[in-house]
Amino acid sequence: MNDDIGYIVGGGLREGFLVRLTVPAETVQEGSFVVCDSGRWRFYGLVTDLQLGATDPRFADERSGRLQAAIDQLLQGKTLYTTLNVYPTLMLDRGPDPDADPAGFMDWQEEMESGRLGPQPVKTVPTHHAPARLADEGDVGEIFPGDFVIGYTIEQGHAVGLDLHRFVKRSSGIFGATGTGKSFLTRMVLAGLMKEDAAGALVFDMHNEYAYDDMDSDNSINVLGLRSLFGSKVRVAALGKGATVRGHTPDFTLELALDDFQTSDIRLLAEALNLTDTAEITLGALYRDFADNWFAEFMRLEPGAVDFDPETGKTQPAENSVAFWARQNNVHEKAAEALHRRLAIISDREYVVEHPASDAVSEIVDKLEHGQHVILSFGDYDDDLDYLLVTNILTRRIRQKWVEKTENFKSRNASPPRPLVIAVEEAHKLLNPHISGQTAFGTIARELRKYFVTLLVVDQRPSGIDDEVMSQLGTRITGWLGDEDDIRAVLTGLAGREQLRGMLARLQEKEEVLLLGWGVKMPIPIQSRRYGQDFWDEMRGRKKRASNGGLPVVDSIDEINADLFG
């Protein structure tokens, strides 16, 4: 157990506890994990502020160099002192005194062993002068018990675990300004999910970063992709027949059928396609006339096609023309032709065909059901239009498959579906307030895992995501954010927002992250693990939980070989 750093001198549940330091102020930082034992309760909290104080302001205002060094030293910590503001997060019942109440202690012990007792929200305060100390390894393990080590406490390097099986039970988010290492952190979390098989992962890889090896531009070193780490357990898909991903041939390619498209998918692309208000009317008429085959039938029509009437000497729209269809359906001809031109941008994509060689969704679902993970790399199709279109169509159809599996599980005693995490980059493009209610992603975020499907959203602009969606995100892992609106967005729906705001704003720009939300028992700033050789070795083999400042302890080479090759 660590030595005391101070003692309680005041505070309350709302404003936090005040701790008078008895050690040099520079030994404690904002965000430090502090523990205070008082009676049968153990309190856990975070340092949110450090304040200088003085019992006599004259000694604070004037330098005391004229005094003897010994007297000057006595002033520090007595007349001149430092006070911590500690934001209380949890308290744990330590049980009654076994000597004073042996029967009560035995009852408490039974409750603890049964798992019914554990850390709970703070509802009382410690006594005056109760000692406070920095959390030790046991305290950190009590609050962050997951086997997957995501980082280390900033002061002493104690391992902080993340319970990935709890993590996947609600949608989650990874945030941070550009250049703060979001992609590496996302790779690390996805690798943990794959290693522990906490859920199947479907990754929409807009920038082709996750599947194959990549270059760390900051350090000019090669970093392993998830395919390199897990081999055939990770399957890579690409858009369009014959597509490649950074020179690699994917495991399979995907094509979208024209009848996969719903008119709602086109409405989501209104801005990308520069659609006018009249497009909505035209889309409605198309669906009424052609039903589910509306896209293919509409694209078969020819814009500008005319027939010559020899009797009148005039031309009129041909029966296979867009204009003729528009007249038959009371739609403005120019509006219909304008929509046809814009939809041709989609139908001309090589991955959009009338009759695909295989069903893209069935291929993905089959691999996910058989214990594999799928990374869909967009290759050269990195426009917003492609990303919005493909991700929404595939996610809508895959979610429907999981809905069917869940209903069979609940009503016909079938096996439950494998939990699925769908990872999406640039999430604000799919979950902004204007369209989140219309996308499959907005639906999944609000369902909380009703159908065993959750999201992992990755974004540098969380303020662009709908507040309602942000409030539904369980675990949030966030790096430094420079914009006040982004900080506000990340803290949406969380208790202690004011206390956490400054802590988030003062994270280092690289490798420090704030871990908070439903998926962890309390918020904590941590030094994130490096996505490097030690981590890769752990993902490929077997290593024990690291605790000595982040230096892992390796199992024997025989055990690693047994794990790799059976």
C-alpha positions in Angstrom: 0.0 0.0 0.0 1.3 3.5 -0.9 2.3 6.0 1.8 -0.2 8.8 2.6 0.1 12.0 0.6 -2.3 14.1 2.8 -5.5 14.1 4.7 -9.1 15.3 4.3 -9.8 18.8 5.5 -13.2 19.6 3.9 -15.4 19.4 0.9 -18.6 17.6 0.0 -20.3 15.4 -2.5 -21.0 18.2 -5.0 -17.8 20.2 -4.8 -15.5 17.2 -4.1 -13.2 16.5 -1.2 -10.4 18.8 -0.1 -7.1 17.1 0.7 -4.2 18.9 2.5 -1.0 17.7 1.0 1.8 16.5 3.2 4.2 15.7 0.3 5.7 18.1 -2.2 3.0 19.4 -4.7 5.0 18.3 -7.7 4.6 14.6 -6.7 0.9 14.8 -7.5 -0.7 15.7 -10.9 -4.2 16.5 -12.1 -5.9 13.2 -12.9 -4.1 11.3 -10.2 -6.1 8.3 -8.8 -6.5 8.9 -5.1 -7.8 6.5 -2.4 -9.1 7.5 1.1 -10.0 5.0 3.8 -12.5 6.2 6.4 -14.2 3.7 8.8 -15.6 0.8 6.8 -15.6 2.7 3.5 -12.8 3.1 0.9 -13.3 6.2 -1.3 -11.9 6.4 -4.8 -11.4 9.7 -6.7 -9.5 11.8 -9.2 -7.5 15.0 -8.6 -9.2 17.7 -10.6 -7.3 20.7 -9.2 -4.3 21.7 -7.0 -4.4 25.0 -5.2 -1.8 26.9 -3.2 -2.8 28.2 0.2 -1.3 30.0 3.2 -2.4 30.4 6.8 -0.8 33.9 6.8 -0.9 35.7 3.4 2.3 37.7 4.3 4.4 34.6 3.9 2.8 33.8 0.5 3.2 37.3 -0.8 6.9 37.8 0.2 9.8 35.5 -0.5 11.3 34.2 2.6 15.0 34.1 1.5 16.0 36.3 4.4 15.0 33.5 6.8 17.2 30.6 7.8 16.8 27.6 5.5 15.4 25.5 8.3 12.7 28.0 9.1 11.9 28.4 5.5 11.5 24.6 5.2 9.1 24.6 8.2 6.9 27.2 6.5 6.4 24.8 3.5 3.6 22.5 4.3 2.6 24.3 7.5 2.1 28.0 6.9 2.4 27.5 3.1 0.6 24.4 1.8 -1.1 22.8 -1.2 -4.7 21.6 -1.3 -6.1 19.0 -3.7 -9.6 19.0 -5.1 -10.6 15.4 -5.4 -13.6 14.4 -7.5 -15.1 11.4 -5.7 -16.2 8.7 -8.0 -16.8 5.4 -6.1 -16.8 4.0 -2.6 -16.3 0.4 -1.5 -17.6 -1.3 1.7 -14.5 -2.7 3.5 -16.7 -4.5 6.0 -17.0 -4.1 9.8 -14.1 -4.6 12.2 -13.7 -8.4 12.6 -12.7 -8.1 16.3 -15.6 -5.8 17.2 -18.3 -7.5 15.1 -17.2 -11.0 14.0 -20.7 -12.1 13.0 -21.2 -8.9 10.8 -17.7 -9.4 9.3 -18.6 -13.0 8.3 -21.9 -11.9 6.7 -20.0 -9.2 4.8 -17.4 -11.7 3.7 -20.1 -14.0 2.3 -21.6 -11.1 0.4 -18.1 -10.2 -1.1 -17.4 -13.7 -2.1 -20.8 -14.0 -3.8 -20.0 -11.0 -5.9 -23.0 -9.0 -4.7 -20.8 -6.3 -3.2 -18.5 -4.0 -5.1 -17.7 -0.4 -5.8 -20.8 1.8 -5.8 -21.5 5.5 -6.4 -20.4 7.9 -3.6 -23.3 8.7 -1.3 -21.4 9.8 1.9 -18.2 11.6 2.9 -15.0 10.5 4.8 -14.3 12.0 8.2 -12.1 15.0 8.8 -8.4 14.1 8.7 -9.0 10.7 7.0 -5.7 9.8 5.3 -5.4 10.0 1.5 -2.9 8.2 -0.7 -2.2 7.5 -4.4 -3.9 4.3 -5.7 -1.6 1.2 -5.7 -1.7 -1.7 -8.1 -4.4 -3.5 -6.1 -6.7 -0.5 -6.1 -6.3 -0.1 -9.9 -7.0 -3.8 -10.4 -10.1 -3.6 -8.2 -11.6 -0.9 -10.3 -10.2 -1.8 -13.7 -10.1 -5.6 -13.7 -10.2 -6.5 -17.4 -7.6 -8.9 -18.8 -7.0 -6.6 -21.8 -4.5 -3.9 -20.7 -5.3 -0.7 -22.6 -2.8 1.5 -20.7 -1.2 2.5 -17.5 -1.8 5.1 -14.8 0.2 8.2 -15.6 1.9 8.5 -12.2 3.1 5.0 -11.3 2.5 2.9 -14.4 -0.1 0.5 -12.9 -1.9 -1.6 -15.6 -5.4 -0.4 -16.4 -7.6 -3.3 -17.7 -10.7 -3.0 -19.9 -13.4 -5.6 -19.7 -14.0 -6.1 -23.4 -17.0 -8.4 -22.9 -18.7 -5.5 -21.1 -17.3 -3.0 -23.6 -19.2 -4.6 -26.5 -22.5 -4.6 -24.7 -23.1 -0.9 -25.7 -21.9 1.2 -28.6 -18.6 3.0 -27.9 -16.4 5.7 -29.3 -12.8 6.6 -29.8 -12.1 10.3 -30.2 -9.2 12.7 -30.6 -7.9 15.5 -32.7 -6.1 14.7 -35.9 -2.6 13.4 -35.1 -3.4 12.1 -31.6 -3.1 8.4 -32.6 -6.8 7.5 -33.0 -6.0 4.9 -35.7 -3.4 3.1 -33.6 -5.7 3.1 -30.5 -8.5 1.8 -32.7 -6.3 -1.0 -34.1 -5.3 -1.9 -30.5 -8.9 -2.1 -29.3 -10.0 -4.1 -32.3 -7.0 -6.5 -31.8 -8.1 -7.0 -28.2 -11.7 -7.8 -29.3 -10.3 -10.3 -31.8 -7.8 -11.9 -29.4 -10.4 -12.4 -26.7 -13.2 -13.1 -29.2 -15.4 -10.8 -27.3 -17.4 -10.1 -30.5 -17.2 -10.4 -34.3 -15.8 -7.2 -35.9 -16.9 -5.6 -39.1 -14.6 -2.7 -39.9 -15.4 -0.1 -42.5 -11.9 1.0 -43.4 -12.3 4.2 -45.3 -8.6 5.0 -45.5 -7.2 1.5 -45.9 -5.4 1.6 -42.5 -6.4 -1.5 -40.6 -6.0 -4.6 -42.7 -2.5 -4.6 -44.0 0.8 -3.3 -42.6 1.2 0.5 -42.6 3.9 3.1 -42.0 4.0 5.1 -38.8 4.8 8.5 -40.4 6.0 10.0 -37.1 8.6 7.3 -36.4 9.2 6.0 -39.9 8.7 2.4 -38.9 6.4 -0.3 -40.2 3.4 -1.2 -38.1 1.5 -4.5 -38.4 -2.1 -4.6 -39.7 -4.8 -6.8 -38.2 -4.5 -9.3 -41.0 -0.7 -9.7 -40.2 -1.6 -10.2 -36.5 -4.4 -12.7 -36.8 -3.9 -14.3 -40.2 -7.0 -16.0 -41.7 -9.0 -15.0 -38.7 -9.3 -11.6 -40.4 -10.8 -11.6 -43.9 -10.2 -8.6 -46.1 -12.8 -7.4 -48.6 -12.6 -4.7 -51.3 -15.1 -2.9 -53.5 -15.5 -4.1 -57.1 -14.4 -7.0 -59.1 -10.6 -7.2 -59.4 -10.0 -4.5 -56.7 -6.8 -4.4 -54.7 -5.9 -2.8 -51.4 -2.5 -1.1 -51.3 -1.2 -3.7 -53.8 -2.6 -6.7 -51.9 -5.3 -9.0 -53.3 -8.2 -9.1 -50.9 -9.8 -12.4 -49.7 -13.0 -11.5 -51.6 -14.6 -8.6 -53.4 -18.0 -7.0 -52.9 -20.6 -5.7 -55.4 -23.9 -4.0 -54.6 -26.9 -5.0 -56.6 -29.2 -2.3 -57.9 -32.1 -3.8 -56.0 -30.1 -3.3 -52.8 -30.8 0.4 -53.0 -33.7 2.0 -51.2 -34.9 5.5 -52.0 -33.9 6.4 -48.4 -30.3 5.6 -49.3 -30.4 8.3 -52.0 -31.9 10.8 -49.6 -28.9 10.4 -47.4 -26.7 11.5 -50.4 -28.7 14.7 -51.1 -25.7 16.9 -50.3 -23.1 14.7 -52.0 -25.2 14.4 -55.1 -26.4 18.1 -55.0 -30.1 17.0 -55.1 -32.9 19.6 -55.2 -36.1 19.4 -53.2 -37.9 18.1 -56.3 -35.8 14.9 -56.1 -37.9 13.7 -53.1 -41.0 13.8 -55.2 -39.4 12.0 -58.1 -38.0 9.3 -55.8 -41.5 8.7 -54.4 -43.0 8.3 -57.8 -40.3 5.9 -58.9 -41.0 3.6 -55.9 -44.7 3.7 -56.5 -44.2 2.8 -60.1 -41.4 0.2 -59.9 -41.3 -0.9 -56.2 -38.1 -2.5 -55.1 -36.7 -2.6 -58.6 -37.0 1.2 -59.0 -33.3 1.9 -59.5 -32.6 -0.6 -62.3 -35.8 0.3 -64.1 -35.1 4.1 -63.8 -31.6 3.7 -65.1 -32.8 1.8 -68.2 -34.7 4.8 -69.3 -32.9 7.1 -71.7 -32.7 10.8 -71.0 -33.4 12.9 -74.1 -34.7 10.0 -76.2 -37.3 11.3 -78.7 -39.5 9.9 -81.5 -40.4 11.9 -84.7 -44.1 12.2 -85.6 -44.3 12.4 -89.4 -47.9 13.6 -89.2 -47.2 16.6 -87.2 -43.6 17.0 -88.1 -42.7 17.3 -84.4 -40.7 15.3 -81.9 -42.0 13.9 -78.7 -40.5 11.9 -75.8 -39.9 8.3 -76.7 -41.6 5.6 -74.7 -38.2 4.5 -73.2 -37.3 8.0 -72.2 -37.1 9.7 -68.8 -39.4 12.5 -70.0 -42.1 10.0 -71.1 -42.0 8.3 -67.8 -42.2 11.7 -66.0 -45.3 12.7 -68.0 -47.0 9.4 -67.2 -46.4 9.9 -63.5 -47.1 13.6 -63.2 -43.4 14.4 -62.4 -41.5 17.4 -63.7 -39.6 16.3 -66.7 -36.5 18.4 -66.1 -36.4 17.3 -62.4 -36.6 13.6 -63.4 -33.8 14.0 -66.0 -31.6 15.8 -63.5 -32.1 13.0 -60.9 -31.3 10.5 -63.6 -28.0 12.2 -64.4 -27.0 12.3 -60.7 -28.0 8.7 -60.1 -25.8 7.7 -63.0 -22.8 8.8 -60.9 -23.7 5.9 -58.6 -24.8 3.3 -61.2 -21.5 3.9 -63.1 -19.4 2.8 -60.1 -17.7 -0.5 -60.8 -19.0 -2.1 -57.6 -22.6 -1.3 -58.5 -24.1 -4.0 -60.9 -27.5 -5.3 -61.7 -26.6 -8.9 -61.0 -23.6 -9.4 -58.6 -21.6 -12.7 -58.8 -22.5 -13.3 -55.1 -24.5 -11.7 -52.3 -22.2 -9.3 -50.5 -24.2 -9.5 -47.2 -24.4 -13.3 -47.2 -20.6 -13.5 -47.7 -19.9 -11.1 -44.7 -22.5 -12.8 -42.5 -21.1 -16.3 -43.2 -17.6 -15.2 -42.2 -18.7 -13.4 -39.1 -20.8 -16.4 -38.0 -17.8 -18.8 -38.4 -15.6 -16.9 -35.9 -13.9 -14.6 -38.4 -13.7 -10.8 -38.6 -14.2 -8.7 -41.8 -12.4 -5.5 -42.8 -13.9 -3.8 -45.8 -11.3 -1.6 -47.4 -12.6 1.1 -49.8 -9.5 1.1 -51.9 -9.7 4.0 -54.4 -13.3 4.7 -53.5 -12.6 7.1 -50.6 -15.2 9.8 -51.5 -17.9 10.6 -49.0 -20.5 9.4 -51.5 -19.0 5.9 -51.6 -18.6 5.7 -47.8 -22.1 6.9 -47.0 -23.7 4.7 -49.6 -21.8 1.4 -49.0 -21.7 1.5 -45.2 -25.4 2.4 -44.8 -26.7 -0.3 -47.3 -24.5 -3.1 -45.9 -25.2 -2.1 -42.2 -28.9 -2.0 -42.8 -29.0 -5.4 -44.4 -26.6 -7.0 -41.8 -28.5 -5.5 -38.9 -31.7 -7.1 -40.4 -29.9 -10.5 -40.4 -29.1 -10.1 -36.7 -32.7 -9.0 -36.0 -33.9 -12.2 -37.6 -31.4 -14.3 -35.6 -32.3 -12.6 -32.4 -36.0 -13.2 -33.0 -35.3 -16.9 -33.6 -33.3 -17.0 -30.5 -36.0 -15.5 -28.4 -39.0 -17.3 -29.9 -37.7 -20.6 -31.2 -34.9 -21.5 -28.7 -32.3 -21.1 -31.4 -28.6 -20.2 -30.6 -28.1 -16.5 -29.8 -26.3 -14.6 -32.6 -22.7 -13.8 -32.1 -22.2 -10.3 -30.8 -21.2 -7.9 -33.6 -19.3 -4.7 -33.4 -19.4 -2.4 -36.5 -16.4 0.0 -36.5 -16.9 3.2 -38.5 -14.4 6.0 -39.2 -15.5 9.6 -39.9 -18.6 8.9 -37.8 -19.9 12.5 -38.0 -20.6 11.9 -41.7 -23.0 9.1 -40.8 -24.3 10.2 -37.4 -24.7 14.0 -37.7 -28.0 15.5 -36.5 -29.4 15.9 -40.1 -29.2 12.2 -41.1 -28.6 10.1 -38.0 -32.3 9.3 -37.6 -32.3 8.0 -41.2 -29.2 5.8 -41.1 -28.9 2.2 -39.9 -26.1 3.5 -37.6 -28.4 5.9 -35.8 -30.8 3.0 -35.3 -28.1 0.7 -33.8 -26.8 3.4 -31.5 -30.2 3.9 -30.0 -31.0 0.2 -29.6 -28.2 -0.3 -27.0 -27.5 -3.9 -28.2 -31.1 -5.1 -28.4 -30.1 -7.3 -31.3 -26.5 -8.1 -30.3 -25.1 -5.3 -32.6 -23.2 -2.3 -31.4 -21.0 0.4 -33.0 -17.4 1.5 -32.4 -17.4 5.1 -33.8 -14.1 6.7 -34.5 -14.0 10.5 -35.1 -11.9 13.6 -34.7 -15.0 15.9 -34.6 -17.4 14.5 -32.0 -19.3 17.8 -32.0 -20.5 16.8 -35.4 -22.3 13.7 -34.0 -25.9 14.0 -32.9 -26.1 14.6 -29.1 -28.7 11.9 -28.7 -26.3 9.3 -30.3 -23.4 10.6 -28.2 -25.4 10.1 -25.0 -26.0 6.5 -25.9 -22.3 5.6 -26.3 -21.2 3.4 -23.4 -17.4 3.6 -23.2 -15.6 6.6 -24.6 -11.8 6.6 -25.1 -10.7 10.1 -26.0 -7.4 11.7 -26.7 -6.6 15.4 -26.7 -9.3 17.7 -28.2 -8.6 21.3 -28.8 -12.1 22.5 -29.6 -14.4 23.3 -26.7 -17.4 22.1 -28.6 -15.7 18.7 -29.2 -14.9 18.5 -25.5 -18.5 19.2 -24.6 -19.7 16.6 -27.0 -17.5 13.8 -25.6 -18.8 14.5 -22.1 -22.5 14.6 -23.1 -24.7 12.6 -20.8 -21.9 11.9 -18.2 -21.8 12.9 -14.5 -19.0 15.1 -13.4 -18.7 16.9 -16.7 -17.3 20.1 -15.2 -14.6 18.2 -13.2 -13.6 16.2 -16.3 -13.5 19.1 -18.8 -10.2 20.6 -17.7 -8.6 17.2 -17.4 -9.5 16.3 -21.0 -8.4 19.7 -22.3 -4.9 19.3 -20.7 -4.1 15.8 -21.9 -0.8 15.5 -23.8 -1.4 15.5 -27.5 -0.1 11.9 -28.0 -0.5 8.7 -26.0 -2.5 10.2 -23.1 -6.2 9.4 -23.2 -9.2 9.7 -20.9 -11.1 6.5 -20.4 -14.7 7.1 -19.3 -18.3 6.1 -19.6 -20.6 3.2 -18.9 -18.0 0.5 -19.8 -15.6 1.5 -16.9 -16.4 2.0 -13.3 -14.9 5.4 -13.1 -13.1 7.8 -15.5 -9.3 7.9 -15.5 -6.6 9.5 -17.6 -4.0 6.9 -18.7 -0.9 6.5 -20.8 -2.1 4.4 -23.6 -0.2 1.3 -24.6 2.1 1.6 -27.7 0.9 -0.3 -30.7 4.3 -1.9 -31.1 6.3 -5.1 -30.8 5.4 -5.9 -27.2 1.7 -5.5 -28.0 2.0 -7.6 -31.2 3.8 -10.3 -29.4 1.0 -10.4 -26.9 -1.7 -10.6 -29.5 0.1 -13.4 -31.3 1.1 -15.4 -28.2 0.4 -15.4 -24.5 1.6 -12.9 -22.0 0.7 -12.2 -18.4 -0.9 -8.9 -17.3 1.7 -6.2 -17.3 2.1 -4.2 -14.1 5.7 -3.0 -13.7 5.4 0.3 -15.5 4.2 -1.3 -18.6 6.9 -3.9 -19.0 5.2 -7.2 -19.9 6.1 -10.5 -18.4 6.5 -13.2 -21.2 5.4 -16.8 -20.9 7.8 -19.5 -22.0 8.5 -19.9 -25.7 6.9 -23.4 -25.6 3.6 -21.9 -24.3 3.6 -19.3 -27.1 4.3 -21.9 -29.8 1.5 -24.1 -28.3 -0.9 -21.2 -28.5 0.1 -20.3 -32.1 0.3 -23.7 -33.6 -1.8 -25.9 -31.3 
